[in-house]
Amino acid sequence: MGENHTGKENASVKKLNDYLYSGDTVLKILQRYAEDLKQSAKETHNQIDLLHCNFLLQIAELLQHNEFLTSQSQRIREFYKLMANEYPFLAFTFKGRIKSLIRAEAKFNGYIVEYIYEYYIKHGNYPSLPELKNYLSCFRDLIAYRIVISLPKCHLKEGEICADEENKYLYDVANKLLGFLEERGFTAELSSFTGRKKSPFLKESVSPYYRDYVANPESSGYRSLHITFYDNIARCYVEVQLRTKEMDDFAEIGPANHLGYEKRQESERVKRDAIPKGENIYFDDAYERGIMLQQLELSKLDVNMFSAMNNSLINDGCGLYRGRLILPYEHLSKYQNDLID
């Protein structure tokens, strides 16, 4: 029988929302939230909150001591140079970021809610504490890089379809990326993405390392290639995402982005209705934190170097909501007026 960790509803559950209205810096917010969460976890013997606290400290460490990113981004930039040389006709961007505090907090709590809900639906009881802790050790994308490519129409040959050609180039880039980075201190992590459809364009030797949402789109329509590396020099995990411009537009400004809020709310309500309130404190606390984050009105926040007119018009100079930018590299397609032979 899975562990319930039952108890009365925690009316004083510590939430990130409580620290966003005092004009503090993001680092100060992280420090205060982590300290209060740790104290509360000790008093209630809540090991998941202790794990949560360590997760927050990991984010603070990345924001405060990120000198290693210089070396890491330089090695990533070497692949940018390779692409510029091998694909001069493509337009592409390289971007890197440290995940924002709000999104990292939402993801941590979302993982708890999702895992307990799916376990409960499947088994009729709750996962043990060791099982839940093990599941929460899987965060690999606090640092992430994204490569977005586009093939200008002037380079299309007669009869070619732009999306199909871009997909071929995307997989070609993916085939080159793994070996290139492993020669420069990165180790690719095997993907748990098994039993799914495989693209014929992805080499067998690299396929086990990719989560291929291009061949296997998510229900929202999201498509991308994801791969996780361990950087043996910087001693941290990084995720690399590869998309075409069309895929990136869909993810960033398309239906999945704009309609996401209402769908997430509906999805969360279904999970809440399935799990009896008060039966599992880990679910209850994570659900409350997640819902409160979804209801944030960004224009009312008082955080140093952050301002917003509404939840769309945002000027984030601290990585609270948008994330901390690591590198932007942009390559414009060459020979715009010349078709490739």
Secondary structure as a PSIPRED ss2 file (coil, helix, strand):
# PSIPRED VFORMAT (PSIPRED V4.0)

   1 M C   1.000  0.000  0.000
   2 G C   1.000  0.000  0.000
   3 E C   1.000  0.000  0.000
   4 N C   1.000  0.000  0.000
   5 H C   1.000  0.000  0.000
   6 T C   1.000  0.000  0.000
   7 G C   1.000  0.000  0.000
   8 K C   1.000  0.000  0.000
   9 E C   1.000  0.000  0.000
  10 N C   1.000  0.000  0.000
  11 A C   1.000  0.000  0.000
  12 S C   1.000  0.000  0.000
  13 V C   1.000  0.000  0.000
  14 K C   1.000  0.000  0.000
  15 K C   1.000  0.000  0.000
  16 L H   0.000  1.000  0.000
  17 N H   0.000  1.000  0.000
  18 D H   0.000  1.000  0.000
  19 Y H   0.000  1.000  0.000
  20 L C   1.000  0.000  0.000
  21 Y C   1.000  0.000  0.000
  22 S C   1.000  0.000  0.000
  23 G C   1.000  0.000  0.000
  24 D C   1.000  0.000  0.000
  25 T C   1.000  0.000  0.000
  26 V H   0.000  1.000  0.000
  27 L H   0.000  1.000  0.000
  28 K H   0.000  1.000  0.000
  29 I H   0.000  1.000  0.000
  30 L H   0.000  1.000  0.000
  31 Q H   0.000  1.000  0.000
  32 R H   0.000  1.000  0.000
  33 Y H   0.000  1.000  0.000
  34 A H   0.000  1.000  0.000
  35 E H   0.000  1.000  0.000
  36 D H   0.000  1.000  0.000
  37 L H   0.000  1.000  0.000
  38 K H   0.000  1.000  0.000
  39 Q H   0.000  1.000  0.000
  40 S H   0.000  1.000  0.000
  41 A H   0.000  1.000  0.000
  42 K H   0.000  1.000  0.000
  43 E H   0.000  1.000  0.000
  44 T H   0.000  1.000  0.000
  45 H C   1.000  0.000  0.000
  46 N C   1.000  0.000  0.000
  47 Q H   0.000  1.000  0.000
  48 I H   0.000  1.000  0.000
  49 D H   0.000  1.000  0.000
  50 L H   0.000  1.000  0.000
  51 L H   0.000  1.000  0.000
  52 H H   0.000  1.000  0.000
  53 C H   0.000  1.000  0.000
  54 N H   0.000  1.000  0.000
  55 F H   0.000  1.000  0.000
  56 L H   0.000  1.000  0.000
  57 L H   0.000  1.000  0.000
  58 Q H   0.000  1.000  0.000
  59 I H   0.000  1.000  0.000
  60 A H   0.000  1.000  0.000
  61 E H   0.000  1.000  0.000
  62 L H   0.000  1.000  0.000
  63 L H   0.000  1.000  0.000
  64 Q H   0.000  1.000  0.000
  65 H C   1.000  0.000  0.000
  66 N C   1.000  0.000  0.000
  67 E C   1.000  0.000  0.000
  68 F H   0.000  1.000  0.000
  69 L H   0.000  1.000  0.000
  70 T H   0.000  1.000  0.000
  71 S H   0.000  1.000  0.000
  72 Q H   0.000  1.000  0.000
  73 S H   0.000  1.000  0.000
  74 Q H   0.000  1.000  0.000
  75 R H   0.000  1.000  0.000
  76 I H   0.000  1.000  0.000
  77 R H   0.000  1.000  0.000
  78 E H   0.000  1.000  0.000
  79 F H   0.000  1.000  0.000
  80 Y H   0.000  1.000  0.000
  81 K H   0.000  1.000  0.000
  82 L H   0.000  1.000  0.000
  83 M H   0.000  1.000  0.000
  84 A H   0.000  1.000  0.000
  85 N H   0.000  1.000  0.000
  86 E H   0.000  1.000  0.000
  87 Y C   1.000  0.000  0.000
  88 P C   1.000  0.000  0.000
  89 F C   1.000  0.000  0.000
  90 L C   1.000  0.000  0.000
  91 A E   0.000  0.000  1.000
  92 F E   0.000  0.000  1.000
  93 T E   0.000  0.000  1.000
  94 F E   0.000  0.000  1.000
  95 K E   0.000  0.000  1.000
  96 G E   0.000  0.000  1.000
  97 R E   0.000  0.000  1.000
  98 I E   0.000  0.000  1.000
  99 K C   1.000  0.000  0.000
 100 S C   1.000  0.000  0.000
 101 L H   0.000  1.000  0.000
 102 I H   0.000  1.000  0.000
 103 R H   0.000  1.000  0.000
 104 A H   0.000  1.000  0.000
 105 E H   0.000  1.000  0.000
 106 A H   0.000  1.000  0.000
 107 K H   0.000  1.000  0.000
 108 F H   0.000  1.000  0.000
 109 N H   0.000  1.000  0.000
 110 G H   0.000  1.000  0.000
 111 Y H   0.000  1.000  0.000
 112 I H   0.000  1.000  0.000
 113 V H   0.000  1.000  0.000
 114 E H   0.000  1.000  0.000
 115 Y H   0.000  1.000  0.000
 116 I H   0.000  1.000  0.000
 117 Y H   0.000  1.000  0.000
 118 E H   0.000  1.000  0.000
 119 Y H   0.000  1.000  0.000
 120 Y H   0.000  1.000  0.000
 121 I H   0.000  1.000  0.000
 122 K H   0.000  1.000  0.000
 123 H H   0.000  1.000  0.000
 124 G C   1.000  0.000  0.000
 125 N C   1.000  0.000  0.000
 126 Y C   1.000  0.000  0.000
 127 P C   1.000  0.000  0.000
 128 S C   1.000  0.000  0.000
 129 L H   0.000  1.000  0.000
 130 P H   0.000  1.000  0.000
 131 E H   0.000  1.000  0.000
 132 L H   0.000  1.000  0.000
 133 K H   0.000  1.000  0.000
 134 N H   0.000  1.000  0.000
 135 Y H   0.000  1.000  0.000
 136 L C   1.000  0.000  0.000
 137 S C   1.000  0.000  0.000
 138 C C   1.000  0.000  0.000
 139 F C   1.000  0.000  0.000
 140 R C   1.000  0.000  0.000
 141 D C   1.000  0.000  0.000
 142 L C   1.000  0.000  0.000
 143 I E   0.000  0.000  1.000
 144 A E   0.000  0.000  1.000
 145 Y E   0.000  0.000  1.000
 146 R E   0.000  0.000  1.000
 147 I E   0.000  0.000  1.000
 148 V E   0.000  0.000  1.000
 149 I E   0.000  0.000  1.000
 150 S E   0.000  0.000  1.000
 151 L C   1.000  0.000  0.000
 152 P C   1.000  0.000  0.000
 153 K H   0.000  1.000  0.000
 154 C H   0.000  1.000  0.000
 155 H H   0.000  1.000  0.000
 156 L C   1.000  0.000  0.000
 157 K C   1.000  0.000  0.000
 158 E C   1.000  0.000  0.000
 159 G C   1.000  0.000  0.000
 160 E C   1.000  0.000  0.000
 161 I C   1.000  0.000  0.000
 162 C H   0.000  1.000  0.000
 163 A H   0.000  1.000  0.000
 164 D H   0.000  1.000  0.000
 165 E H   0.000  1.000  0.000
 166 E H   0.000  1.000  0.000
 167 N H   0.000  1.000  0.000
 168 K H   0.000  1.000  0.000
 169 Y H   0.000  1.000  0.000
 170 L H   0.000  1.000  0.000
 171 Y H   0.000  1.000  0.000
 172 D H   0.000  1.000  0.000
 173 V H   0.000  1.000  0.000
 174 A H   0.000  1.000  0.000
 175 N H   0.000  1.000  0.000
 176 K H   0.000  1.000  0.000
 177 L H   0.000  1.000  0.000
 178 L H   0.000  1.000  0.000
 179 G H   0.000  1.000  0.000
 180 F H   0.000  1.000  0.000
 181 L H   0.000  1.000  0.000
 182 E H   0.000  1.000  0.000
 183 E C   1.000  0.000  0.000
 184 R C   1.000  0.000  0.000
 185 G C   1.000  0.000  0.000
 186 F E   0.000  0.000  1.000
 187 T E   0.000  0.000  1.000
 188 A E   0.000  0.000  1.000
 189 E C   1.000  0.000  0.000
 190 L C   1.000  0.000  0.000
 191 S C   1.000  0.000  0.000
 192 S C   1.000  0.000  0.000
 193 F C   1.000  0.000  0.000
 194 T C   1.000  0.000  0.000
 195 G C   1.000  0.000  0.000
 196 R C   1.000  0.000  0.000
 197 K C   1.000  0.000  0.000
 198 K C   1.000  0.000  0.000
 199 S C   1.000  0.000  0.000
 200 P C   1.000  0.000  0.000
 201 F C   1.000  0.000  0.000
 202 L C   1.000  0.000  0.000
 203 K C   1.000  0.000  0.000
 204 E C   1.000  0.000  0.000
 205 S C   1.000  0.000  0.000
 206 V C   1.000  0.000  0.000
 207 S H   0.000  1.000  0.000
 208 P H   0.000  1.000  0.000
 209 Y H   0.000  1.000  0.000
 210 Y E   0.000  0.000  1.000
 211 R E   0.000  0.000  1.000
 212 D E   0.000  0.000  1.000
 213 Y C   1.000  0.000  0.000
 214 V C   1.000  0.000  0.000
 215 A C   1.000  0.000  0.000
 216 N C   1.000  0.000  0.000
 217 P C   1.000  0.000  0.000
 218 E C   1.000  0.000  0.000
 219 S C   1.000  0.000  0.000
 220 S C   1.000  0.000  0.000
 221 G C   1.000  0.000  0.000
 222 Y C   1.000  0.000  0.000
 223 R C   1.000  0.000  0.000
 224 S C   1.000  0.000  0.000
 225 L E   0.000  0.000  1.000
 226 H E   0.000  0.000  1.000
 227 I E   0.000  0.000  1.000
 228 T E   0.000  0.000  1.000
 229 F E   0.000  0.000  1.000
 230 Y E   0.000  0.000  1.000
 231 D E   0.000  0.000  1.000
 232 N C   1.000  0.000  0.000
 233 I C   1.000  0.000  0.000
 234 A C   1.000  0.000  0.000
 235 R C   1.000  0.000  0.000
 236 C E   0.000  0.000  1.000
 237 Y E   0.000  0.000  1.000
 238 V E   0.000  0.000  1.000
 239 E E   0.000  0.000  1.000
 240 V E   0.000  0.000  1.000
 241 Q E   0.000  0.000  1.000
 242 L E   0.000  0.000  1.000
 243 R E   0.000  0.000  1.000
 244 T E   0.000  0.000  1.000
 245 K H   0.000  1.000  0.000
 246 E H   0.000  1.000  0.000
 247 M H   0.000  1.000  0.000
 248 D H   0.000  1.000  0.000
 249 D H   0.000  1.000  0.000
 250 F H   0.000  1.000  0.000
 251 A H   0.000  1.000  0.000
 252 E H   0.000  1.000  0.000
 253 I H   0.000  1.000  0.000
 254 G C   1.000  0.000  0.000
 255 P H   0.000  1.000  0.000
 256 A H   0.000  1.000  0.000
 257 N H   0.000  1.000  0.000
 258 H H   0.000  1.000  0.000
 259 L C   1.000  0.000  0.000
 260 G H   0.000  1.000  0.000
 261 Y H   0.000  1.000  0.000
 262 E H   0.000  1.000  0.000
 263 K H   0.000  1.000  0.000
 264 R H   0.000  1.000  0.000
 265 Q H   0.000  1.000  0.000
 266 E H   0.000  1.000  0.000
 267 S H   0.000  1.000  0.000
 268 E H   0.000  1.000  0.000
 269 R H   0.000  1.000  0.000
 270 V H   0.000  1.000  0.000
 271 K H   0.000  1.000  0.000
 272 R H   0.000  1.000  0.000
 273 D H   0.000  1.000  0.000
 274 A H   0.000  1.000  0.000
 275 I C   1.000  0.000  0.000
 276 P C   1.000  0.000  0.000
 277 K C   1.000  0.000  0.000
 278 G C   1.000  0.000  0.000
 279 E C   1.000  0.000  0.000
 280 N C   1.000  0.000  0.000
 281 I H   0.000  1.000  0.000
 282 Y H   0.000  1.000  0.000
 283 F H   0.000  1.000  0.000
 284 D H   0.000  1.000  0.000
 285 D H   0.000  1.000  0.000
 286 A H   0.000  1.000  0.000
 287 Y H   0.000  1.000  0.000
 288 E H   0.000  1.000  0.000
 289 R H   0.000  1.000  0.000
 290 G H   0.000  1.000  0.000
 291 I H   0.000  1.000  0.000
 292 M H   0.000  1.000  0.000
 293 L H   0.000  1.000  0.000
 294 Q H   0.000  1.000  0.000
 295 Q C   1.000  0.000  0.000
 296 L C   1.000  0.000  0.000
 297 E C   1.000  0.000  0.000
 298 L H   0.000  1.000  0.000
 299 S H   0.000  1.000  0.000
 300 K H   0.000  1.000  0.000
 301 L C   1.000  0.000  0.000
 302 D C   1.000  0.000  0.000
 303 V C   1.000  0.000  0.000
 304 N C   1.000  0.000  0.000
 305 M C   1.000  0.000  0.000
 306 F E   0.000  0.000  1.000
 307 S E   0.000  0.000  1.000
 308 A E   0.000  0.000  1.000
 309 M C   1.000  0.000  0.000
 310 N C   1.000  0.000  0.000
 311 N C   1.000  0.000  0.000
 312 S C   1.000  0.000  0.000
 313 L C   1.000  0.000  0.000
 314 I E   0.000  0.000  1.000
 315 N E   0.000  0.000  1.000
 316 D E   0.000  0.000  1.000
 317 G C   1.000  0.000  0.000
 318 C C   1.000  0.000  0.000
 319 G C   1.000  0.000  0.000
 320 L C   1.000  0.000  0.000
 321 Y C   1.000  0.000  0.000
 322 R C   1.000  0.000  0.000
 323 G C   1.000  0.000  0.000
 324 R E   0.000  0.000  1.000
 325 L E   0.000  0.000  1.000
 326 I E   0.000  0.000  1.000
 327 L E   0.000  0.000  1.000
 328 P E   0.000  0.000  1.000
 329 Y E   0.000  0.000  1.000
 330 E E   0.000  0.000  1.000
 331 H E   0.000  0.000  1.000
 332 L C   1.000  0.000  0.000
 333 S C   1.000  0.000  0.000
 334 K C   1.000  0.000  0.000
 335 Y C   1.000  0.000  0.000
 336 Q C   1.000  0.000  0.000
 337 N C   1.000  0.000  0.000
 338 D C   1.000  0.000  0.000
 339 L C   1.000  0.000  0.000
 340 I C   1.000  0.000  0.000
 341 D C   1.000  0.000  0.000
